[in-house]
């Protein structure tokens, strides 16, 4: 059995951990920083931990692809894999801490108006106090109650919000952190009761355009939006209109319909909008890297023993 690990963010301790796990599974393992380094003699790999499109699209012997990120929408085309039976796992579960902290950070920036204070003080201006808001007694709706949304909810709970509501496809969550969990079909009923809408949805046909212009109008005047899921979920033109009009007090976007966000895009100059370049996640935290590798090793042991993979993607759902 041959394993290819393709990742330029891992450290020596991770290489050692993977080598040990591979040896225990009776496998050879090869490490590369990027796909271009892989010789054609290794295109017959059984397992890839990382990403190598040329192999995935050409190899009919590839048995399992483990991608080190959460979103897999780009891999959902029916003809993407040369081997239709190739297993696909992702690393959803490794990024909750990093992205949840980002969500808390930008939420506080907006509510406490830190983005405005920072912009003005950089110009040498000493500003007088101005009205601010708080996560305490805030009505928070978490749209997407997977690992990221729920990890955020656990942290948001410590700020004593007046309501913490989850919304997801099934309307159910095993996490005991929400006041209640609603199905997406009831989203319209909760938006008027939302001060902060925290979005962490995957990209699927059902989530595309979910936060439409009409739904944005259901949010109360002065509410806020944070999106760390996929940019396709938001009508960006409507968002700009609602921020400029003052209907929305602020928004923080880490994801966009087109990435990188094109020069000249209206969002760049929309007022009260915090833009970050899809950096809420990524393998930038030590914890994220450690957890990511741990998840791969766990499923490598399952694979070697003929057991079901724990982090298997449901291709019908797209996550």
ChimeraX attribute file (.defattr): number of C-alpha atoms within 10 A of each C-alpha:
attribute: neighborCount
match mode: 1-to-1
recipient: residues
	/A:1	13
	/A:2	17
	/A:3	24
	/A:4	24
	/A:5	22
	/A:6	22
	/A:7	17
	/A:8	12
	/A:9	11
	/A:10	18
	/A:11	12
	/A:12	8
	/A:13	10
	/A:14	16
	/A:15	16
	/A:16	11
	/A:17	13
	/A:18	21
	/A:19	19
	/A:20	15
	/A:21	18
	/A:22	20
	/A:23	11
	/A:24	12
	/A:25	16
	/A:26	12
	/A:27	17
	/A:28	13
	/A:29	20
	/A:30	16
	/A:31	17
	/A:32	14
	/A:33	14
	/A:34	14
	/A:35	17
	/A:36	9
	/A:37	10
	/A:38	17
	/A:39	8
	/A:40	8
	/A:41	7
	/A:42	13
	/A:43	19
	/A:44	17
	/A:45	22
	/A:46	19
	/A:47	23
	/A:48	23
	/A:49	22
	/A:50	21
	/A:51	19
	/A:52	19
	/A:53	13
	/A:54	13
	/A:55	21
	/A:56	23
	/A:57	14
	/A:58	15
	/A:59	18
	/A:60	18
	/A:61	17
	/A:62	25
	/A:63	18
	/A:64	23
	/A:65	23
	/A:66	23
	/A:67	21
	/A:68	24
	/A:69	19
	/A:70	22
	/A:71	19
	/A:72	20
	/A:73	16
	/A:74	9
	/A:75	15
	/A:76	15
	/A:77	9
	/A:78	9
	/A:79	10
	/A:80	14
	/A:81	23
	/A:82	17
	/A:83	17
	/A:84	12
	/A:85	12
	/A:86	18
	/A:87	17
	/A:88	20
	/A:89	25
	/A:90	24
	/A:91	23
	/A:92	21
	/A:93	18
	/A:94	26
	/A:95	26
	/A:96	21
	/A:97	20
	/A:98	22
	/A:99	24
	/A:100	25
	/A:101	18
	/A:102	20
	/A:103	28
	/A:104	17
	/A:105	11
	/A:106	23
	/A:107	26
	/A:108	17
	/A:109	18
	/A:110	24
	/A:111	19
	/A:112	17
	/A:113	18
	/A:114	15
	/A:115	16
	/A:116	12
	/A:117	17
	/A:118	13
	/A:119	11
	/A:120	13
	/A:121	11
	/A:122	9
	/A:123	8
	/A:124	9
	/A:125	11
	/A:126	10
	/A:127	9
	/A:128	6
	/A:129	7
	/A:130	8
	/A:131	7
	/A:132	11
	/A:133	12
	/A:134	14
	/A:135	21
	/A:136	14
	/A:137	14
	/A:138	19
	/A:139	20
	/A:140	26
	/A:141	26
	/A:142	26
	/A:143	25
	/A:144	20
	/A:145	27
	/A:146	21
	/A:147	20
	/A:148	28
	/A:149	26
	/A:150	24
	/A:151	21
	/A:152	24
	/A:153	25
	/A:154	16
	/A:155	16
	/A:156	22
	/A:157	17
	/A:158	10
	/A:159	13
	/A:160	15
	/A:161	15
	/A:162	13
	/A:163	19
	/A:164	23
	/A:165	21
	/A:166	30
	/A:167	25
	/A:168	21
	/A:169	15
	/A:170	12
	/A:171	15
	/A:172	14
	/A:173	17
	/A:174	10
	/A:175	15
	/A:176	10
	/A:177	18
	/A:178	21
	/A:179	10
	/A:180	14
	/A:181	24
	/A:182	19
	/A:183	14
	/A:184	20
	/A:185	12
	/A:186	13
	/A:187	19
	/A:188	15
	/A:189	12
	/A:190	18
	/A:191	21
	/A:192	16
	/A:193	17
	/A:194	23
	/A:195	23
	/A:196	25
	/A:197	21
	/A:198	28
	/A:199	25
	/A:200	26
	/A:201	26
	/A:202	24
	/A:203	20
	/A:204	17
	/A:205	13
	/A:206	12
	/A:207	16
	/A:208	18
	/A:209	15
	/A:210	18
	/A:211	20
	/A:212	16
	/A:213	17
	/A:214	12
	/A:215	17
	/A:216	22
	/A:217	17
	/A:218	16
	/A:219	22
	/A:220	17
	/A:221	14
	/A:222	14
	/A:223	24
	/A:224	25
	/A:225	24
	/A:226	25
	/A:227	21
	/A:228	26
	/A:229	26
	/A:230	23
	/A:231	23
	/A:232	21
	/A:233	25
	/A:234	24
	/A:235	20
	/A:236	19
	/A:237	12
	/A:238	17
	/A:239	24
	/A:240	21
	/A:241	15
	/A:242	22
	/A:243	20
	/A:244	17
	/A:245	11
	/A:246	15
	/A:247	18
	/A:248	24
	/A:249	21
	/A:250	25
	/A:251	26
	/A:252	21
	/A:253	24
	/A:254	22
	/A:255	24
	/A:256	23
	/A:257	14
	/A:258	10
	/A:259	10
	/A:260	10
	/A:261	16
	/A:262	10
	/A:263	8
	/A:264	8
	/A:265	10
	/A:266	12
	/A:267	19
	/A:268	14
	/A:269	11
	/A:270	17
	/A:271	17
	/A:272	20
	/A:273	24
	/A:274	19
	/A:275	17
	/A:276	15
	/A:277	12
	/A:278	18
	/A:279	14
	/A:280	22
	/A:281	22
	/A:282	17
	/A:283	22
	/A:284	14
	/A:285	13
	/A:286	12
	/A:287	13
	/A:288	20
	/A:289	20
	/A:290	16
	/A:291	17
	/A:292	23
	/A:293	19
	/A:294	17
	/A:295	21
	/A:296	23
	/A:297	19
	/A:298	14
	/A:299	19
	/A:300	25
	/A:301	16
	/A:302	15
	/A:303	17
	/A:304	14
	/A:305	10
	/A:306	9
	/A:307	11
	/A:308	10
	/A:309	18
	/A:310	15
	/A:311	18
	/A:312	17
	/A:313	20
	/A:314	10
	/A:315	15
	/A:316	8
	/A:317	13
	/A:318	16
	/A:319	19
